[in-house]
């Protein structure tokens, strides 16, 4: 492992620990050249997944992009980082264990929405608004109506 500070090619592992859910190993490293410390994370990757975008492009699956999207949806919500990481790990495991080499971005969005719906309804609506590209208030109204069976639409309440 190269040192990210000085580029030294030989770094030492000072400590290794499993993450809380056992899906990754965190290693504390030390560079004997510049004396800096840093952490690396090692994860199991079952297979290479290619994402098929809506415009037909194929790009490699990026776990960090999914994690950022989940984190943004959960921003300022009462879900701690450990639970967020566990949620992302579950989603990635679901994708990798599906057996598919190519997965559509729509499928990834749907499973992320379903997972967020179970965790936090506000995060679910936030994620859905970006994933489904809401442009009108009616789209928000529809998703909120789908969440609560006997709900009143936003349009109806604003006319009272």
C-alpha positions, -999 to +999 in steps of 0.1 A: +000+000+000+014+034-010+015+062+015-011+088+005+011+115+020+046+109+006+041+081-019+064+056-001+057+021-014+062+004+019+038+010+047+032-010+079-001-023+093-003-013+130-038-026+137-065-046+119-102-048+130-133-062+115-161-037+109-192-040+131-211-061+106-181-082+095-183-070+059-150-052+059-116-050+076-103-016+088-065-014+089-045+014+106-013+019+087+019+038+094+044+051+070+080+047+083+092+073+057+071+103+068+056+090+101+020+097+089-009+073+099-039+065+077-067+040+076-076+016+047-108-004+044-108-038+027-141-053+015-151-086-002-163-081-038-182-111-051-183-100-087-178-071-110-211-054-117-218-032-147-246-006-144-268+000-174-278+037-174-311+049-188-293+063-219-278+028-226-243+036-214-226+009-193-204+019-164-188+000-135-208-001-103-195+024-078-203+015-042-192+050-031-217+066-053-245+046-038-232+053-003-231+091-011-267+090-023-279+071+008-260+095+030-275+126+013-310+111+017-304+105+054-287+138+061-300+154+093-321+123+100-318+102+133-299+074+116-263+071+127-233+064+104-230+027+115-266+020+104-261+039+072-230+018+064-249-014+073-277-003+049-252+003+020-235-031+027-269-049+026-278-032-007-244-041-023-247-077-010-281-079-026-268-066-059-237-089-059-257-120-049-283-114-076-260-132-100-264-106-127-233-092-143-253-062-156-279-043-135-300-014-146-297+019-127-335+017-123-332-015-104-306-001-081-327+029-075-358+008-067-340-014-041-324+017-025-359+033-023-374+002-008-346+000+018-349+037+027-387+034+030-382+008+058-356+030+075-369+066+073-399+080+054-383+114+049-351+099+035-373+078+012-391+108-002-358+127-006-342+098-025-374+092-046-375+129-056-340+127-071-343+091-084-376+097-101-367+133-111-397+151-096-404+183-114-440+190-102-456+191-068-481+165-079-452+139-080-445+146-043-482+144-036-485+110-053-456+095-034-469+108-001-503+095-009-488+061-017-471+061+018-503+068+037-534+049+026-560+075+037-541+106+030-553+139+016-534+153-014-513+184-011-535+201-037-566+194-017-551+209+015-538+240-002-573+248-016-590+248+018 
